Structures are given as structure tokens and as C-alpha cells.
Amino acid sequence: MTETNVPTVELNNGTRIPQLGFGVFRVDPARTAEIAGDAIDVGYRHIDTAAGYRNEKGVGEAVRSSGVAREDLWITTKLANGDQEHPDDAFQASLDALDLDYVDLYLIHWPMHEKGIYADVWKSLIAIAESGRARSIGVSNFQIEHLERVIAETGVTPAVNQVELHVEFQQRELRAFHAEHGIATEAWYPLGGGSLSDAPVLKQIADAHGKTVAQVVLRWHVQTGNIAIPKSNHRERMAENFDIFSFELTWDDMQAIASLDRGEDGRRGTHPLQMR
Ligand code: NDP
């Protein structure tokens, strides 16, 4: 990877993922090439898309027109829920839409607990990784029971679990399980998914460092060890969210933010067991 000031997290297969990436959920497919292109221009080297976002094509266009070497970029995409019965075809369709030879990370988007075939789907992802077309494989929205099952049935531990995680929903138990098993934690809704927490302590911490609340929250993710993938349609905010490597939260700041966790009450998105 080229030198940017973004730290990396080593995955269980030895590859290194940039700890700060750019998410494109709800980015208009017609504007994705431009918006992901702006993100790369600002300095992001990691883009998170999904077949379900319908904007993989724009991400691929942004990669090709960026002038940044492919090996210096990290591209993640995900298997759509409706494609769990045919992961190989779906994966190839994603590569075709991206118009890339490989992705850096391929994730099962949701376990689809009731369907109950996620362990077989995981076996297909293992084969895809062995083919060299995905450098790393992982899961998203998996709970401990889902992780335990795929590990028990295949002996292959997902490199990453991408889950809802923000200051009001800190996923302590899941993170402890990840740490025990060498699974990297990736945070979706890193900024809370649209409305930042209005906890006064965040504003106080931000003021003390001369930073914004969004920057404090993203810095908290980095210091916690999470991979974070904030989204913005606005270049100024992309730059704001990227400018988090020149300051450090104190131990007291980290403790104060830890106390904002509301456990399950803090969840804002869909519960994994409720995704149908
Ligand atoms: P985020 O937590 O990244 O929040 C994005 C929202 O915050 C947008 O409304 C954006 O507005 C706003 N915002 C961005 N920067 C700032 C800032 N500096 N100050 C104030 N507001 C700001 O939520 P997302 O839903 O986008 O999640 C991030 C990524 O996670 C997604 O893009 C996707 O890649 C992934 N994801 C994965 C899921 C999964 O199931 N695996 C589920 C959901 C998300 P604006 O664009 O107008 O700037």
C-alpha cells in the first residue's frame, strides 16, 4: 500500500486492512463514481460497497480513474441476502460489476438466521478465497452463535465481522469474542448512521482537542481497535472524517466515551435475527 497516515489492522491471514475506510451505503449509483472518486482523492484507500447497494459499478469506475494503483486500494463487497443459494455466481457478478480481477474482502452480508444455510455459504466463500479472487473473506452482522457455528463446521475463522457499532452501541461481548478468536471488528454506522450522539461530553472532548464530534467519535473507533467506514456525500466531511490522525484521546476521554454505551437500547439498525 502507498504511504498514507492511516493505520492498518492485520487480519488472520496476514493481510493488512486500512483502519479507516469509506462506506457507500445509500450513495446514489449514478453519483458513486464521483463520490468514491472524491474519497480516494481526499486520501481514503479503502472503499466498502455491497451487491445490495447497487453501486459496485461506480466504485470500480472510481478505482480505475483514480490514478492510484489497484494494489494500493482495499475494496470490500458483500454477498446479497437473496443470493445465498448461489454465492459463486453472485461473487462473479460483483467482480463483473466492479470490473476488477479480485476484491480485497468478501463478506456474507447477513447470516439470514431463519434460512440457516450460512455455514454452507461460508464454505463457498472459502473456495472463492482459495481461487484467489478474494484476498480475504469474512462476515457481517454475525452474532456469537453464528460465528461459533461457521468456525466449528469449517475450521476457518472469518477474518472480519462487520457489525453495527457506535458510541451508544459498543458491542462489548461480541468484541471480546472477536478478540479471543482473532476476528477483526469492523464498525458500520460508525457515526451513528445519520445523527451523531448529542451527548454533551462528546462536545466537551471535541472542544478540548479543537476537533469536531465526528472526529472524536472516529478517533475513538481507531483507538478502540475497530475498523471504521464512515460515509458522506460531501467532500468537506470526507476530509473532516479523514483528519483524525494528528490527535489522541486521553485515557479519561476514552473512559467517558465508554460510559455512553447503552447496550441493546443503543441499537439503531436492524437486529441480525430480524433480517428476513
Ligand atoms: P454513518 O455512521 O457513516 O453515517 C453517515 C451519515 O452521517 C450520513 O447521513 C452523513 O451525511 C453523515 N455524516 C458523515 N460525516 C459527517 C460529519 N463529519 N458530521 C456530521 N454528519 C456526518 O452511517 P452509514 O449508514 O453510512 O454507515 C457507514 C457504512 O457502513 C455504509 O456506507 C456501509 O458501507 C456500511 N454499512 C454496512 C451495513 C451492513 O449491514 N454490513 C449496514 C449499514 C452500513 P452526508 O452524507 O450528508 O454527509
Boltz pocket constraint, residues with backbone or C-beta under 6 A from the ligand:
constraints:
  - pocket:
      binder: B
      contacts: [[A, 22], [A, 23], [A, 24], [A, 25], [A, 26], [A, 48], [A, 49], [A, 109], [A, 140], [A, 141], [A, 162], [A, 163], [A, 187], [A, 188], [A, 189], [A, 190], [A, 191], [A, 192], [A, 193], [A, 194], [A, 195], [A, 196], [A, 214], [A, 215], [A, 229], [A, 230], [A, 231], [A, 232], [A, 233], [A, 234], [A, 237], [A, 238], [A, 240], [A, 241]]
      max_distance: 6.0
